[in-house]
Amino acid sequence: MRDKLLRLSIGLAALLPLQALATASQAPAGANTAQCQGLNAVAGPTECSSSSAPTLSGKVGNVIDTLFLVAGAVAVIIIILSGIRYITSTGDATRIKSAKDSLLYAVIGLVVVIIARMIVGFVIGQIAL
């Protein structure tokens, strides 16, 4: 059990830089016009202005996005591990059932995460108006 938690922690730690890449197209607060134009030329349209400070809903949205990213990554990792357990079950009925159950629960969890993300995005969008 300890080894599984350690592997999961290492896997999640490896995914954290993805959040930095996802937010790399946002300009820092106080960026000047030339920096915004250069960033737009390289990364496409961005939310860049010299006087815009992050809002509370923006900060909450970033935290929620990070949590959903982690939850989705965990679900995908569990799906992969369940598939490996299913393949390596060598015909043992209890191991096959355990792997199938894990796979089913992970897929259900992933669907719940996706639906929850849509609901939260809608609510935050309504609050921001």
A tleap script that builds the chain and sets N, CA, C and O, in Angstrom:
source leaprc.protein.ff14SB
mol = sequence {
  NMET ARG ASP LYS LEU LEU ARG LEU SER ILE
  GLY LEU ALA ALA LEU LEU PRO LEU GLN ALA
  LEU ALA THR ALA SER GLN ALA PRO ALA GLY
  ALA ASN THR ALA GLN CYS GLN GLY LEU ASN
  ALA VAL ALA GLY PRO THR GLU CYS SER SER
  SER SER ALA PRO THR LEU SER GLY LYS VAL
  GLY ASN VAL ILE ASP THR LEU PHE LEU VAL
  ALA GLY ALA VAL ALA VAL ILE ILE ILE ILE
  LEU SER GLY ILE ARG TYR ILE THR SER THR
  GLY ASP ALA THR ARG ILE LYS SER ALA LYS
  ASP SER LEU LEU TYR ALA VAL ILE GLY LEU
  VAL VAL VAL ILE ILE ALA ARG MET ILE VAL
  GLY PHE VAL ILE GLY GLN ILE ALA CLEU
}
set mol.1.N position { 0.827 -1.190 0.000 }
set mol.1.CA position { 0.000 0.000 0.000 }
set mol.1.C position { 0.871 1.253 0.000 }
set mol.1.O position { 0.582 2.215 -0.712 }
set mol.2.N position { 1.914 1.240 0.782 }
set mol.2.CA position { 2.812 2.379 0.876 }
set mol.2.C position { 3.486 2.646 -0.465 }
set mol.2.O position { 3.655 3.798 -0.866 }
set mol.3.N position { 3.871 1.569 -1.156 }
set mol.3.CA position { 4.512 1.719 -2.457 }
set mol.3.C position { 3.552 2.332 -3.469 }
set mol.3.O position { 3.955 3.161 -4.286 }
set mol.4.N position { 2.291 1.932 -3.418 }
set mol.4.CA position { 1.310 2.484 -4.341 }
set mol.4.C position { 1.114 3.974 -4.097 }
set mol.4.O position { 1.039 4.754 -5.047 }
set mol.5.N position { 1.030 4.372 -2.835 }
set mol.5.CA position { 0.876 5.786 -2.519 }
set mol.5.C position { 2.101 6.588 -2.938 }
set mol.5.O position { 1.977 7.720 -3.405 }
set mol.6.N position { 3.272 6.007 -2.772 }
set mol.6.CA position { 4.496 6.678 -3.183 }
set mol.6.C position { 4.517 6.864 -4.699 }
set mol.6.O position { 4.859 7.943 -5.183 }
set mol.7.N position { 4.161 5.839 -5.440 }
set mol.7.CA position { 4.121 5.939 -6.900 }
set mol.7.C position { 3.094 6.967 -7.352 }
set mol.7.O position { 3.348 7.740 -8.275 }
set mol.8.N position { 1.941 6.977 -6.706 }
set mol.8.CA position { 0.908 7.934 -7.044 }
set mol.8.C position { 1.373 9.359 -6.756 }
set mol.8.O position { 1.134 10.261 -7.559 }
set mol.9.N position { 2.028 9.568 -5.632 }
set mol.9.CA position { 2.539 10.893 -5.280 }
set mol.9.C position { 3.582 11.361 -6.277 }
set mol.9.O position { 3.581 12.526 -6.676 }
set mol.10.N position { 4.467 10.472 -6.681 }
set mol.10.CA position { 5.492 10.832 -7.663 }
set mol.10.C position { 4.839 11.165 -9.001 }
set mol.10.O position { 5.245 12.113 -9.673 }
set mol.11.N position { 3.843 10.398 -9.383 }
set mol.11.CA position { 3.142 10.668 -10.630 }
set mol.11.C position { 2.429 12.007 -10.614 }
set mol.11.O position { 2.459 12.744 -11.599 }
set mol.12.N position { 1.784 12.326 -9.490 }
set mol.12.CA position { 1.105 13.612 -9.386 }
set mol.12.C position { 2.100 14.763 -9.366 }
set mol.12.O position { 1.847 15.814 -9.955 }
set mol.13.N position { 3.220 14.572 -8.697 }
set mol.13.CA position { 4.246 15.617 -8.676 }
set mol.13.C position { 4.799 15.861 -10.074 }
set mol.13.O position { 5.173 16.986 -10.407 }
set mol.14.N position { 4.852 14.822 -10.888 }
set mol.14.CA position { 5.337 14.986 -12.257 }
set mol.14.C position { 4.333 15.753 -13.110 }
set mol.14.O position { 4.715 16.360 -14.110 }
set mol.15.N position { 3.048 15.735 -12.732 }
set mol.15.CA position { 2.026 16.432 -13.503 }
set mol.15.C position { 1.892 17.904 -13.141 }
set mol.15.O position { 1.287 18.662 -13.899 }
set mol.16.N position { 2.434 18.331 -12.012 }
set mol.16.CA position { 2.278 19.716 -11.593 }
set mol.16.C position { 2.875 20.724 -12.567 }
set mol.16.O position { 2.300 21.802 -12.720 }
set mol.17.N position { 3.995 20.444 -13.234 }
set mol.17.CA position { 4.488 21.425 -14.213 }
set mol.17.C position { 3.517 21.674 -15.353 }
set mol.17.O position { 3.613 22.711 -16.010 }
set mol.18.N position { 2.588 20.769 -15.613 }
set mol.18.CA position { 1.595 20.993 -16.662 }
set mol.18.C position { 0.720 22.198 -16.348 }
set mol.18.O position { 0.289 22.906 -17.258 }
set mol.19.N position { 0.455 22.438 -15.068 }
set mol.19.CA position { -0.324 23.606 -14.678 }
set mol.19.C position { 0.435 24.880 -15.030 }
set mol.19.O position { -0.165 25.857 -15.477 }
set mol.20.N position { 1.746 24.874 -14.831 }
set mol.20.CA position { 2.545 26.049 -15.180 }
set mol.20.C position { 2.520 26.291 -16.687 }
set mol.20.O position { 2.472 27.439 -17.129 }
set mol.21.N position { 2.551 25.222 -17.474 }
set mol.21.CA position { 2.472 25.384 -18.920 }
set mol.21.C position { 1.114 25.909 -19.345 }
set mol.21.O position { 1.020 26.689 -20.293 }
set mol.22.N position { 0.068 25.492 -18.659 }
set mol.22.CA position { -1.279 25.932 -19.008 }
set mol.22.C position { -1.470 27.411 -18.730 }
set mol.22.O position { -2.223 28.078 -19.440 }
set mol.23.N position { -0.807 27.936 -17.715 }
set mol.23.CA position { -0.956 29.345 -17.375 }
set mol.23.C position { 0.182 30.196 -17.926 }
set mol.23.O position { 0.260 31.382 -17.609 }
set mol.24.N position { 1.057 29.630 -18.735 }
set mol.24.CA position { 2.195 30.383 -19.259 }
set mol.24.C position { 1.773 31.455 -20.236 }
set mol.24.O position { 2.512 32.419 -20.437 }
set mol.25.N position { 0.603 31.324 -20.856 }
set mol.25.CA position { 0.173 32.311 -21.833 }
set mol.25.C position { -0.443 33.538 -21.183 }
set mol.25.O position { -0.839 34.467 -21.887 }
set mol.26.N position { -0.536 33.567 -19.862 }
set mol.26.CA position { -1.067 34.731 -19.180 }
set mol.26.C position { 0.085 35.662 -18.836 }
set mol.26.O position { 1.120 35.225 -18.334 }
set mol.27.N position { -0.102 36.934 -19.108 }
set mol.27.CA position { 0.944 37.909 -18.827 }
set mol.27.C position { 0.936 38.250 -17.347 }
set mol.27.O position { -0.120 38.221 -16.715 }
set mol.28.N position { 2.087 38.571 -16.787 }
set mol.28.CA position { 2.127 38.974 -15.392 }
set mol.28.C position { 1.443 40.321 -15.197 }
set mol.28.O position { 1.356 41.127 -16.124 }
set mol.29.N position { 0.960 40.553 -13.981 }
set mol.29.CA position { 0.319 41.823 -13.695 }
set mol.29.C position { 1.335 42.938 -13.870 }
set mol.29.O position { 2.482 42.821 -13.438 }
set mol.30.N position { 0.910 44.008 -14.498 }
set mol.30.CA position { 1.803 45.130 -14.711 }
set mol.30.C position { 2.639 45.004 -15.973 }
set mol.30.O position { 3.605 45.748 -16.142 }
set mol.31.N position { 2.300 44.095 -16.850 }
set mol.31.CA position { 3.059 43.938 -18.086 }
set mol.31.C position { 2.793 45.138 -18.987 }
set mol.31.O position { 1.678 45.660 -19.015 }
set mol.32.N position { 3.806 45.574 -19.718 }
set mol.32.CA position { 3.590 46.729 -20.587 }
set mol.32.C position { 3.041 46.292 -21.942 }
set mol.32.O position { 2.944 45.098 -22.224 }
set mol.33.N position { 2.688 47.254 -22.765 }
set mol.33.CA position { 2.026 46.971 -24.029 }
set mol.33.C position { 2.902 46.160 -24.974 }
set mol.33.O position { 2.409 45.271 -25.667 }
set mol.34.N position { 4.196 46.458 -25.006 }
set mol.34.CA position { 5.097 45.725 -25.896 }
set mol.34.C position { 5.178 44.256 -25.491 }
set mol.34.O position { 5.209 43.371 -26.345 }
set mol.35.N position { 5.210 44.005 -24.186 }
set mol.35.CA position { 5.238 42.620 -23.723 }
set mol.35.C position { 3.945 41.917 -24.106 }
set mol.35.O position { 3.973 40.754 -24.509 }
set mol.36.N position { 2.825 42.597 -23.988 }
set mol.36.CA position { 1.538 42.001 -24.347 }
set mol.36.C position { 1.491 41.687 -25.837 }
set mol.36.O position { 1.031 40.615 -26.231 }
set mol.37.N position { 1.962 42.610 -26.665 }
set mol.37.CA position { 1.949 42.378 -28.098 }
set mol.37.C position { 2.855 41.209 -28.471 }
set mol.37.O position { 2.503 40.390 -29.319 }
set mol.38.N position { 4.023 41.135 -27.834 }
set mol.38.CA position { 4.927 40.017 -28.103 }
set mol.38.C position { 4.346 38.698 -27.651 }
set mol.38.O position { 4.475 37.686 -28.341 }
set mol.39.N position { 3.709 38.703 -26.497 }
set mol.39.CA position { 3.082 37.487 -25.986 }
set mol.39.C position { 1.937 37.059 -26.883 }
set mol.39.O position { 1.770 35.868 -27.145 }
set mol.40.N position { 1.144 38.009 -27.358 }
set mol.40.CA position { 0.045 37.684 -28.259 }
set mol.40.C position { 0.566 37.136 -29.582 }
set mol.40.O position { -0.056 36.255 -30.175 }
set mol.41.N position { 1.696 37.648 -30.047 }
set mol.41.CA position { 2.258 37.172 -31.311 }
set mol.41.C position { 2.759 35.742 -31.188 }
set mol.41.O position { 2.656 34.963 -32.136 }
set mol.42.N position { 3.302 35.393 -30.027 }
set mol.42.CA position { 3.875 34.060 -29.832 }
set mol.42.C position { 2.812 33.049 -29.411 }
set mol.42.O position { 2.739 31.955 -29.971 }
set mol.43.N position { 1.990 33.409 -28.432 }
set mol.43.CA position { 1.067 32.447 -27.829 }
set mol.43.C position { -0.364 32.596 -28.297 }
set mol.43.O position { -1.226 31.828 -27.870 }
set mol.44.N position { -0.645 33.547 -29.150 }
set mol.44.CA position { -2.021 33.763 -29.564 }
set mol.44.C position { -2.696 34.722 -28.608 }
set mol.44.O position { -2.040 35.291 -27.735 }
set mol.45.N position { -4.000 34.911 -28.759 }
set mol.45.CA position { -4.708 35.870 -27.907 }
set mol.45.C position { -4.593 35.511 -26.433 }
set mol.45.O position { -4.789 34.361 -26.041 }
set mol.46.N position { -4.274 36.509 -25.629 }
set mol.46.CA position { -4.149 36.313 -24.188 }
set mol.46.C position { -4.934 37.385 -23.468 }
set mol.46.O position { -5.358 38.375 -24.064 }
set mol.47.N position { -5.121 37.178 -22.184 }
set mol.47.CA position { -5.752 38.194 -21.348 }
set mol.47.C position { -4.642 39.058 -20.795 }
set mol.47.O position { -4.135 38.797 -19.704 }
set mol.48.N position { -4.262 40.074 -21.525 }
set mol.48.CA position { -3.096 40.858 -21.173 }
set mol.48.C position { -3.456 42.326 -21.155 }
set mol.48.O position { -3.874 42.884 -22.170 }
set mol.49.N position { -3.297 42.941 -20.026 }
set mol.49.CA position { -3.419 44.391 -19.950 }
set mol.49.C position { -2.552 44.867 -18.803 }
set mol.49.O position { -2.242 44.105 -17.887 }
set mol.50.N position { -2.162 46.129 -18.859 }
set mol.50.CA position { -1.219 46.633 -17.876 }
set mol.50.C position { -1.866 46.924 -16.539 }
set mol.50.O position { -1.163 47.003 -15.531 }
set mol.51.N position { -3.189 47.089 -16.490 }
set mol.51.CA position { -3.817 47.482 -15.239 }
set mol.51.C position { -4.700 46.402 -14.639 }
set mol.51.O position { -5.325 46.636 -13.604 }
set mol.52.N position { -4.771 45.242 -15.245 }
set mol.52.CA position { -5.682 44.222 -14.728 }
set mol.52.C position { -5.002 43.394 -13.651 }
set mol.52.O position { -3.928 42.830 -13.859 }
set mol.53.N position { -5.649 43.333 -12.499 }
set mol.53.CA position { -5.176 42.491 -11.407 }
set mol.53.C position { -6.079 41.270 -11.353 }
set mol.53.O position { -7.252 41.356 -11.715 }
set mol.54.N position { -5.549 40.127 -10.902 }
set mol.54.CA position { -6.390 38.926 -10.820 }
set mol.54.C position { -7.568 39.144 -9.880 }
set mol.54.O position { -7.411 39.681 -8.783 }
set mol.55.N position { -8.741 38.725 -10.320 }
set mol.55.CA position { -9.933 38.863 -9.496 }
set mol.55.C position { -10.095 37.642 -8.606 }
set mol.55.O position { -9.427 36.625 -8.792 }
set mol.56.N position { -10.981 37.760 -7.649 }
set mol.56.CA position { -11.230 36.637 -6.744 }
set mol.56.C position { -11.777 35.443 -7.504 }
set mol.56.O position { -11.367 34.310 -7.257 }
set mol.57.N position { -12.714 35.689 -8.439 }
set mol.57.CA position { -13.265 34.568 -9.193 }
set mol.57.C position { -12.197 33.940 -10.078 }
set mol.57.O position { -12.225 32.733 -10.317 }
set mol.58.N position { -11.245 34.753 -10.575 }
set mol.58.CA position { -10.142 34.212 -11.363 }
set mol.58.C position { -9.225 33.336 -10.536 }
set mol.58.O position { -8.786 32.279 -10.990 }
set mol.59.N position { -8.935 33.780 -9.313 }
set mol.59.CA position { -8.081 32.996 -8.420 }
set mol.59.C position { -8.766 31.690 -8.020 }
set mol.59.O position { -8.145 30.627 -8.017 }
set mol.60.N position { -10.049 31.785 -7.682 }
set mol.60.CA position { -10.804 30.580 -7.310 }
set mol.60.C position { -10.874 29.635 -8.504 }
set mol.60.O position { -10.745 28.420 -8.354 }
set mol.61.N position { -11.078 30.200 -9.684 }
set mol.61.CA position { -11.124 29.379 -10.891 }
set mol.61.C position { -9.816 28.652 -11.136 }
set mol.61.O position { -9.821 27.489 -11.538 }
set mol.62.N position { -8.684 29.326 -10.896 }
set mol.62.CA position { -7.377 28.683 -11.065 }
set mol.62.C position { -7.184 27.544 -10.079 }
set mol.62.O position { -6.669 26.486 -10.444 }
set mol.63.N position { -7.593 27.751 -8.828 }
set mol.63.CA position { -7.470 26.691 -7.818 }
set mol.63.C position { -8.353 25.506 -8.194 }
set mol.63.O position { -7.926 24.355 -8.099 }
set mol.64.N position { -9.569 25.783 -8.616 }
set mol.64.CA position { -10.492 24.716 -8.985 }
set mol.64.C position { -9.983 23.968 -10.211 }
set mol.64.O position { -10.065 22.741 -10.270 }
set mol.65.N position { -9.456 24.705 -11.193 }
set mol.65.CA position { -8.886 24.054 -12.379 }
set mol.65.C position { -7.753 23.115 -11.987 }
set mol.65.O position { -7.646 22.010 -12.519 }
set mol.66.N position { -6.908 23.550 -11.059 }
set mol.66.CA position { -5.803 22.710 -10.612 }
set mol.66.C position { -6.322 21.451 -9.916 }
set mol.66.O position { -5.799 20.359 -10.137 }
set mol.67.N position { -7.341 21.603 -9.083 }
set mol.67.CA position { -7.912 20.445 -8.395 }
set mol.67.C position { -8.523 19.460 -9.391 }
set mol.67.O position { -8.365 18.249 -9.243 }
set mol.68.N position { -9.219 19.975 -10.402 }
set mol.68.CA position { -9.800 19.091 -11.402 }
set mol.68.C position { -8.720 18.422 -12.245 }
set mol.68.O position { -8.871 17.271 -12.656 }
set mol.69.N position { -7.644 19.136 -12.497 }
set mol.69.CA position { -6.525 18.541 -13.231 }
set mol.69.C position { -5.943 17.361 -12.450 }
set mol.69.O position { -5.669 16.304 -13.019 }
set mol.70.N position { -5.761 17.552 -11.160 }
set mol.70.CA position { -5.215 16.480 -10.324 }
set mol.70.C position { -6.193 15.306 -10.245 }
set mol.70.O position { -5.788 14.150 -10.357 }
set mol.71.N position { -7.483 15.604 -10.050 }
set mol.71.CA position { -8.476 14.532 -9.957 }
set mol.71.C position { -8.565 13.755 -11.270 }
set mol.71.O position { -8.660 12.528 -11.256 }
set mol.72.N position { -8.535 14.450 -12.388 }
set mol.72.CA position { -8.560 13.776 -13.679 }
set mol.72.C position { -7.318 12.932 -13.908 }
set mol.72.O position { -7.402 11.823 -14.437 }
set mol.73.N position { -6.167 13.457 -13.508 }
set mol.73.CA position { -4.925 12.703 -13.668 }
set mol.73.C position { -4.935 11.440 -12.812 }
set mol.73.O position { -4.492 10.380 -13.254 }
set mol.74.N position { -5.437 11.558 -11.596 }
set mol.74.CA position { -5.525 10.378 -10.721 }
set mol.74.C position { -6.448 9.335 -11.338 }
set mol.74.O position { -6.133 8.145 -11.323 }
set mol.75.N position { -7.589 9.769 -11.882 }
set mol.75.CA position { -8.517 8.825 -12.497 }
set mol.75.C position { -7.875 8.126 -13.694 }
set mol.75.O position { -8.033 6.917 -13.862 }
set mol.76.N position { -7.161 8.869 -14.516 }
set mol.76.CA position { -6.506 8.256 -15.677 }
set mol.76.C position { -5.421 7.275 -15.233 }
set mol.76.O position { -5.284 6.200 -15.818 }
set mol.77.N position { -4.655 7.633 -14.214 }
set mol.77.CA position { -3.611 6.732 -13.701 }
set mol.77.C position { -4.240 5.449 -13.174 }
set mol.77.O position { -3.723 4.358 -13.416 }
set mol.78.N position { -5.348 5.575 -12.456 }
set mol.78.CA position { -6.022 4.382 -11.927 }
set mol.78.C position { -6.571 3.535 -13.066 }
set mol.78.O position { -6.534 2.307 -12.988 }
set mol.79.N position { -7.080 4.165 -14.126 }
set mol.79.CA position { -7.561 3.403 -15.275 }
set mol.79.C position { -6.417 2.610 -15.896 }
set mol.79.O position { -6.583 1.436 -16.229 }
set mol.80.N position { -5.272 3.236 -16.051 }
set mol.80.CA position { -4.113 2.549 -16.623 }
set mol.80.C position { -3.663 1.401 -15.728 }
set mol.80.O position { -3.400 0.300 -16.212 }
set mol.81.N position { -3.575 1.653 -14.429 }
set mol.81.CA position { -3.152 0.597 -13.496 }
set mol.81.C position { -4.165 -0.549 -13.463 }
set mol.81.O position { -3.779 -1.713 -13.352 }
set mol.82.N position { -5.452 -0.229 -13.559 }
set mol.82.CA position { -6.475 -1.285 -13.585 }
set mol.82.C position { -6.342 -2.129 -14.845 }
set mol.82.O position { -6.502 -3.349 -14.798 }
set mol.83.N position { -6.051 -1.487 -15.965 }
set mol.83.CA position { -5.833 -2.234 -17.206 }
set mol.83.C position { -4.632 -3.159 -17.096 }
set mol.83.O position { -4.677 -4.297 -17.563 }
set mol.84.N position { -3.573 -2.684 -16.490 }
set mol.84.CA position { -2.380 -3.524 -16.293 }
set mol.84.C position { -2.707 -4.687 -15.365 }
set mol.84.O position { -2.300 -5.822 -15.614 }
set mol.85.N position { -3.453 -4.399 -14.280 }
set mol.85.CA position { -3.847 -5.482 -13.365 }
set mol.85.C position { -4.722 -6.508 -14.072 }
set mol.85.O position { -4.611 -7.706 -13.812 }
set mol.86.N position { -5.598 -6.042 -14.970 }
set mol.86.CA position { -6.475 -6.957 -15.710 }
set mol.86.C position { -5.661 -7.833 -16.656 }
set mol.86.O position { -5.901 -9.035 -16.763 }
set mol.87.N position { -4.707 -7.228 -17.332 }
set mol.87.CA position { -3.872 -7.988 -18.272 }
set mol.87.C position { -3.018 -9.021 -17.547 }
set mol.87.O position { -2.823 -10.132 -18.040 }
set mol.88.N position { -2.513 -8.653 -16.382 }
set mol.88.CA position { -1.606 -9.553 -15.649 }
set mol.88.C position { -2.332 -10.444 -14.644 }
set mol.88.O position { -1.687 -11.026 -13.772 }
set mol.89.N position { -3.647 -10.566 -14.740 }
set mol.89.CA position { -4.391 -11.370 -13.760 }
set mol.89.C position { -4.214 -12.868 -13.961 }
set mol.89.O position { -4.556 -13.648 -13.073 }
set mol.90.N position { -3.697 -13.279 -15.085 }
set mol.90.CA position { -3.412 -14.685 -15.418 }
set mol.90.C position { -4.612 -15.611 -15.192 }
set mol.90.O position { -4.448 -16.753 -14.762 }
set mol.91.N position { -5.809 -15.115 -15.481 }
set mol.91.CA position { -6.985 -15.971 -15.412 }
set mol.91.C position { -7.571 -16.167 -14.036 }
set mol.91.O position { -8.567 -16.878 -13.903 }
set mol.92.N position { -7.001 -15.569 -13.003 }
set mol.92.CA position { -7.532 -15.692 -11.648 }
set mol.92.C position { -8.815 -14.857 -11.554 }
set mol.92.O position { -8.793 -13.643 -11.761 }
set mol.93.N position { -9.917 -15.515 -11.242 }
set mol.93.CA position { -11.224 -14.858 -11.271 }
set mol.93.C position { -11.324 -13.707 -10.269 }
set mol.93.O position { -11.941 -12.688 -10.578 }
set mol.94.N position { -10.749 -13.839 -9.107 }
set mol.94.CA position { -10.837 -12.759 -8.110 }
set mol.94.C position { -10.017 -11.540 -8.548 }
set mol.94.O position { -10.431 -10.397 -8.353 }
set mol.95.N position { -8.851 -11.804 -9.140 }
set mol.95.CA position { -8.025 -10.682 -9.618 }
set mol.95.C position { -8.687 -9.991 -10.811 }
set mol.95.O position { -8.605 -8.770 -10.939 }
set mol.96.N position { -9.334 -10.754 -11.676 }
set mol.96.CA position { -10.039 -10.166 -12.809 }
set mol.96.C position { -11.192 -9.292 -12.313 }
set mol.96.O position { -11.374 -8.169 -12.785 }
set mol.97.N position { -11.968 -9.813 -11.361 }
set mol.97.CA position { -13.086 -9.041 -10.814 }
set mol.97.C position { -12.593 -7.774 -10.132 }
set mol.97.O position { -13.196 -6.712 -10.286 }
set mol.98.N position { -11.512 -7.878 -9.386 }
set mol.98.CA position { -10.957 -6.699 -8.714 }
set mol.98.C position { -10.500 -5.647 -9.728 }
set mol.98.O position { -10.744 -4.455 -9.542 }
set mol.99.N position { -9.849 -6.082 -10.784 }
set mol.99.CA position { -9.376 -5.147 -11.810 }
set mol.99.C position { -10.552 -4.505 -12.547 }
set mol.99.O position { -10.532 -3.308 -12.830 }
set mol.100.N position { -11.574 -5.302 -12.855 }
set mol.100.CA position { -12.749 -4.752 -13.538 }
set mol.100.C position { -13.471 -3.736 -12.661 }
set mol.100.O position { -13.899 -2.685 -13.137 }
set mol.101.N position { -13.602 -4.059 -11.368 }
set mol.101.CA position { -14.250 -3.123 -10.444 }
set mol.101.C position { -13.471 -1.815 -10.342 }
set mol.101.O position { -14.063 -0.737 -10.370 }
set mol.102.N position { -12.149 -1.905 -10.225 }
set mol.102.CA position { -11.322 -0.704 -10.163 }
set mol.102.C position { -11.461 0.120 -11.430 }
set mol.102.O position { -11.550 1.347 -11.372 }
set mol.103.N position { -11.481 -0.542 -12.558 }
set mol.103.CA position { -11.627 0.147 -13.835 }
set mol.103.C position { -12.992 0.845 -13.922 }
set mol.103.O position { -13.079 1.995 -14.351 }
set mol.104.N position { -14.033 0.155 -13.523 }
set mol.104.CA position { -15.371 0.732 -13.550 }
set mol.104.C position { -15.460 1.955 -12.641 }
set mol.104.O position { -15.993 2.987 -13.048 }
set mol.105.N position { -14.950 1.853 -11.423 }
set mol.105.CA position { -15.012 2.969 -10.482 }
set mol.105.C position { -14.169 4.149 -10.962 }
set mol.105.O position { -14.556 5.302 -10.770 }
set mol.106.N position { -13.037 3.879 -11.574 }
set mol.106.CA position { -12.199 4.963 -12.086 }
set mol.106.C position { -12.875 5.680 -13.248 }
set mol.106.O position { -12.802 6.905 -13.346 }
set mol.107.N position { -13.527 4.932 -14.124 }
set mol.107.CA position { -14.238 5.560 -15.240 }
set mol.107.C position { -15.413 6.387 -14.721 }
set mol.107.O position { -15.646 7.499 -15.195 }
set mol.108.N position { -16.145 5.855 -13.759 }
set mol.108.CA position { -17.242 6.606 -13.159 }
set mol.108.C position { -16.701 7.877 -12.498 }
set mol.108.O position { -17.297 8.946 -12.629 }
set mol.109.N position { -15.589 7.765 -11.798 }
set mol.109.CA position { -14.972 8.930 -11.174 }
set mol.109.C position { -14.551 9.974 -12.192 }
set mol.109.O position { -14.725 11.171 -11.966 }
set mol.110.N position { -14.000 9.530 -13.306 }
set mol.110.CA position { -13.589 10.463 -14.362 }
set mol.110.C position { -14.801 11.178 -14.952 }
set mol.110.O position { -14.745 12.379 -15.215 }
set mol.111.N position { -15.886 10.453 -15.158 }
set mol.111.CA position { -17.111 11.074 -15.666 }
set mol.111.C position { -17.651 12.091 -14.664 }
set mol.111.O position { -18.086 13.176 -15.052 }
set mol.112.N position { -17.625 11.748 -13.387 }
set mol.112.CA position { -18.081 12.677 -12.349 }
set mol.112.C position { -17.216 13.933 -12.343 }
set mol.112.O position { -17.740 15.040 -12.217 }
set mol.113.N position { -15.900 13.778 -12.477 }
set mol.113.CA position { -14.996 14.927 -12.509 }
set mol.113.C position { -15.313 15.815 -13.708 }
set mol.113.O position { -15.339 17.038 -13.573 }
set mol.114.N position { -15.549 15.231 -14.862 }
set mol.114.CA position { -15.851 16.016 -16.059 }
set mol.114.C position { -17.170 16.767 -15.893 }
set mol.114.O position { -17.259 17.949 -16.226 }
set mol.115.N position { -18.184 16.093 -15.385 }
set mol.115.CA position { -19.480 16.744 -15.183 }
set mol.115.C position { -19.367 17.839 -14.124 }
set mol.115.O position { -19.928 18.923 -14.288 }
set mol.116.N position { -18.642 17.559 -13.037 }
set mol.116.CA position { -18.460 18.566 -11.987 }
set mol.116.C position { -17.722 19.778 -12.528 }
set mol.116.O position { -18.041 20.906 -12.155 }
set mol.117.N position { -16.741 19.570 -13.399 }
set mol.117.CA position { -15.998 20.686 -13.988 }
set mol.117.C position { -16.913 21.552 -14.838 }
set mol.117.O position { -16.803 22.778 -14.820 }
set mol.118.N position { -17.807 20.928 -15.576 }
set mol.118.CA position { -18.750 21.702 -16.389 }
set mol.118.C position { -19.694 22.519 -15.500 }
set mol.118.O position { -19.973 23.682 -15.791 }
set mol.119.N position { -20.175 21.915 -14.431 }
set mol.119.CA position { -21.085 22.614 -13.524 }
set mol.119.C position { -20.373 23.781 -12.848 }
set mol.119.O position { -20.916 24.884 -12.781 }
set mol.120.N position { -19.174 23.546 -12.352 }
set mol.120.CA position { -18.417 24.609 -11.682 }
set mol.120.C position { -18.084 25.729 -12.662 }
set mol.120.O position { -18.168 26.906 -12.309 }
set mol.121.N position { -17.707 25.374 -13.884 }
set mol.121.CA position { -17.432 26.398 -14.890 }
set mol.121.C position { -18.657 27.252 -15.177 }
set mol.121.O position { -18.545 28.467 -15.340 }
set mol.122.N position { -19.811 26.631 -15.238 }
set mol.122.CA position { -21.054 27.371 -15.464 }
set mol.122.C position { -21.341 28.310 -14.304 }
set mol.122.O position { -21.687 29.473 -14.516 }
set mol.123.N position { -21.200 27.813 -13.076 }
set mol.123.CA position { -21.499 28.633 -11.899 }
set mol.123.C position { -20.529 29.801 -11.806 }
set mol.123.O position { -20.954 30.928 -11.551 }
set mol.124.N position { -19.246 29.563 -12.005 }
set mol.124.CA position { -18.272 30.651 -11.951 }
set mol.124.C position { -18.539 31.664 -13.054 }
set mol.124.O position { -18.390 32.868 -12.847 }
set mol.125.N position { -18.931 31.176 -14.222 }
set mol.125.CA position { -19.286 32.085 -15.305 }
set mol.125.C position { -20.481 32.969 -14.964 }
set mol.125.O position { -20.513 34.140 -15.341 }
set mol.126.N position { -21.459 32.419 -14.258 }
set mol.126.CA position { -22.621 33.192 -13.858 }
set mol.126.C position { -22.277 34.189 -12.765 }
set mol.126.O position { -22.833 35.287 -12.725 }
set mol.127.N position { -21.356 33.810 -11.870 }
set mol.127.CA position { -20.961 34.715 -10.793 }
set mol.127.C position { -20.155 35.880 -11.348 }
set mol.127.O position { -20.292 37.013 -10.887 }
set mol.128.N position { -19.316 35.599 -12.337 }
set mol.128.CA position { -18.460 36.639 -12.905 }
set mol.128.C position { -19.266 37.685 -13.657 }
set mol.128.O position { -18.788 38.803 -13.845 }
set mol.129.N position { -20.465 37.357 -14.090 }
set mol.129.CA position { -21.295 38.342 -14.794 }
set mol.129.C position { -21.781 39.331 -13.820 }
set mol.129.O position { -22.502 40.259 -14.189 }
savepdb mol mol.pdb
quit
